Amino acid sequence: MSYIADGIRREETFVGENGDYDALFRSARILSTEAVWPAAFAEAFRGLAAQGADVLCLTISARLSGTYRSAEAAAREVTGELGAGDVPRVIAFDTWTTSAGIEFLVRRAHRLAAAGATMEEVVYELDRARSAQGIVFTVPDLEVLRGSGRLGAARRAVAGKLDRYLVMGLREGGIVDLGVAHGTRGMGRLMVEQVPEGTRDLVVTHYGKRGVGARDTFAEVRRRFPKAAVRVKDGGPVVSRHLGLGSVSLAWDAPSQD
């Protein structure tokens, strides 16, 4: 995906390779992101299909972005070009999630494929896993969500209240309100309360520079899940543009069945 700051277009790349986008965003007067067009997906799909590979494309939730619709349109186009029979298959999959939630599903799909699972088996397992894993998040400035058109009544009620953090989550890809916390410690505690007992793999994601919210969330995760694997990652410029700098999310993987 791409983002545009004061008329200059930049492509998002791998974690740690996007420069100081926090400073860039804070100094920019105009910020926007650019959709991934079906033609871009189709080009990638054709290249892989030409090598004889089946293609399974995992995208951000269709209820948050038009990316899935672009990928699905490209999958239909390339599938039509390939024709019927024993040919490479191209499937777009709506993950119902974003950020580290997508990473968990990509890693699961890779493990299954490497173990010899069929395309149908991988899709079946991902469908189960996307319902069992979870992601919650909070934003420091609800005006960002207001501008996106995703600010519901409960969120409007919290907007502007000092040191109050609305914790939200994704349910089948759509945003739901989970509660309001006081201070960053309370925010971290409320987010961790959403995580099921026995969870073994979690990711705390900060959007922009890592701040006190991410640190307090990490500390709360460590307190409640001392034996779990916990990573802290940068969410990257595109999602940061839509959530706002200083936002924090917490994602957890579904229990492994493989």
Secondary structure, DSSP 4 states (H G I P E B T S, - for coil): -EEEETTEEEE--STT-S-SHHHHHHH-S-EEEEPPPHHHHHHHHHHHHHTT--EEEEES-TTT-SHHHHHHHHHHHHHHHH-SSS---EEEEE-S--THHHHHHHHHHHHHHHTT--HHHHHHHHHHHHHH-EEEEE-S-HHHHHHHT---HHHHHHTT-TTEEEEEEEETTEEEEEEEEEHHHHHHHHHHTTSPTT--EEEEEESSS--HHHHHHHHHHHHH-TTSEEEEEE--HHHHHHH-TT-EEEEEPPPP--
